[in-house]
Amino acid sequence: MEVVKIYKCLCDEQRLRILNLLQEGPLCVCHIMEVLDADQVKISKQLRYMKEQGMVECERKAQWMIYRLADADNPLLLDNLKCLQDSAGESLRFEVDLAKRAEVVKRFCETSPDYMDQIS
């Protein structure tokens, strides 16, 4: 992964918010949309871009398209993701996103018990 590609990925607030969510674990694209209050086209465009850059991976499981952070061995990427995680507590938006993420996953697990099996 090239240095410029990593920083291009990290220079967009919505992509940072998605990465912040995925650091907590895999998510279905529909839940990313709900947490970020954004439409499917915008989220899918960002996810596709991050996938092309090698930052995320996706897998279809049943009716869900599950995204997760890619298993990266690039030290620059890993350092930047760690920095994002360390600074998440300083950004109210990141904190709010993580709280919404927890609510969405909890609610969905209550209505679809097999969801956690699908995203694992």
N, C-alpha and C positions, 0 to 999 in steps of 0.2 A: 504494500500500500504506500503510495507516494505521500510525502509530507503535504503538498499542496491540496491533495484530495481530502486528507484528514481535516485540514483547517477549513476548506470549503464546506465540508459537512458540518463543522462545528460553528460556523458563522451565521447560522440561522436560528432564531429563537424557537420556532416550532420544532425543528429537528433536535435542538437541545432538550426541549420538553419531552419529546418522544424518547430520547436516550435516557433521560432521567426516569421515566416510567419503566422502561425495559430493564433498568438496573435492578429493579425489585423483582424481576422475573418476567417470563413470557406473557404476552397478552394477545388477544384476538383484536384484529383491526377495528371491529365494531366498538370495542371497549376503549380503545385509544381515541376514537372519534368522540365517544361520549364524554370522556374525561376532559379532552381538550376543547369540547364544544365546537367541533369543526366538521365540515362535510366530508363525505367519503372521497371525493375527487382530490381535495387538498391533502388529506392524510395519505392516501395511496400514492400520490405524486412524491411526497416526502419519503415515504417508506421505500418506494422504488429507487429513488436517488441514493438513499443510504445503503440499499442492497447492492446496487451497482458499484458503490465505493467499498463494499466489503465490511460495512459496519453492522449490518443486521442480516439475519437469515429468516426465511419463512418456510412454513410447512402447512399444507392443508390437512386438517383433521376433521373428518365428518363435514359439517357445514361451516366450520371455522377456519379462517386463515390466521395462523398463529405466528407472531413475530417475536424474535428474541435477539439479544445481542449476539453477534458473531463471535466464535471462539477465535479471538485475534491473538497473534503472538507478536504483533508489532509494538515495541516498547513505547513509541510516541503515542499511539492510540491508547494503550493501556494507561499511560500517565495522564492523558487528557481526560479519560473517563473517570479516573480516580479524582482528578481535580474537580470535575463536574459533581461527583458524589460528595466531595468535601465541601463544596460551595453551595450545595443544594439547601442546606439549612439556613443560609444567608439570604436566599431568595424566597420571598413570600409566595410567589407564583409556583415555584417548585414544590414548596410545602403543601400548598392547596391542591396541586395536581396529585401528589402522593396520597393525600387524605381522600380525595375523590376516587382515586384508583382503588384504595382499600374498600371503600363503600361499594363501588361497582362490582368488584370481584366477590365480595361477601354476598351481595344481593343475588348475583348470578349463580353462585354456588348453592344458595338456598333454593333457587328455582330449577337449576339444572345440576344435580349432584355429580354427574359424570364430567362436568367441565374441567375440574382439576386434573382428572385423568387425561383429558385431551391436551392440556397445555403443558403437562409434565414431560 
